[in-house]
């Protein structure tokens, strides 16, 4: 016998290569980067640009602490950027994480 038996999980239909490795185990992760690039690229680019601009103006450690909510944005110089970064840390980042979790949940959900 040269091929796997028809009931084997390695056979995925005629003309389709078998799914192997991590893509078979984690379903949606194989397309996650493509989905993020298609659906959220401008959001991610905006967050990165805002973080880099704030980091260059007030310092990387302070920008990180403001983004994570460890520090108040009101008592730093360039507080407009700091407030914007604080809003991003409190609203945009959790929304993006929720979107990724929702996408992965839909990919794993049996149809």
N, C-alpha and C positions, 0 to 999 in steps of 0.2 A: 504494500500500500504506500503510495507516494505522498499523499496530501492528508490533512487532518480530516477526521470524520465530520460529517455534516452537522452534528450536534455540538461540535466544539465551539467555545466562545471566540476562538481565533478567526473563524470564518464569519465574515460580515456581509455576505451577499456576493452575487456574481459581479465581477468587474470592479469590486471595491477592495482596496488593500486592507488587511486586518489592522485594527487599532492596537497599538502596543505602548508600553511604558506609562509615563505619567499622564499622558493625554487620555488614556483609557480609564485610569483611576479617578481623575479629577475633572472629567468632562469639560466644563466651561472654561477652565484655566487655559486651554489651548487657544481660545479665541479672545481671551480677556484683553490682551494688549491691543488687538485690532479693534475691539469694541470701545476701549478707552480712547484710542486715537480718533475713531470715527465720531463718537458721541460727546466727548469731554475735552478735546484737545485745547480749545480756547480757554476753558475754565482752568485747566492745569497750567497752561502757559501764563495766564493772568496771575495765578497764585505764585508761581515761581518768580515772575518779574516783580511783583509786589514785595516778595520776601527778599529778593536780591537788592532792590532799591532801598528798602528799609535797612537791610543789613549793612549796606555800604554807607548809609548816612548815620545810623545810630550805633552800629556794632552788631556783629553776628550773634553774640550771646544774648544781648538785649532783645534783638529781633526774634530769636527763638523763644525766649521767655514770654514775650508778648503774644506770639502766635499760639503757644500752648496755654496761655492764661495764667502763668505763674506771676506775672508782673502787670501792673496797671499801665496803660498807654498814656495816661494823663500827665505823668511827671517825667517825660523825656522830651528832648528837643525833636523837632519835626513830628509833632504829635498828630498831624493829619494822616501821615503815612502809618503811624503807629496805631491810630484808631481804626484805619482801614484794615490793617493786618490783624488787629484784634477781632474785628467782625468776621474776617475770613476764618480765623481760628475757631470762632464759636459757631458759625453757621455753615460756611461753605465746605470746610473739611469734613464735618460729620455727614453732610448731605452727599458728598462724593463717596464716602465710605458706605453709606446706606445704599447708594445706587450700585456700587460694585457688589455688595452682598446680595442685593435683589437680583442682579444679573446672574450671579453664580447660583442662586437658589432656583431660578427659572431653568438654568441649564441642567441642573441635577434632578429636577422634578420629572418623574416618569410621565410620558404622554400617553 
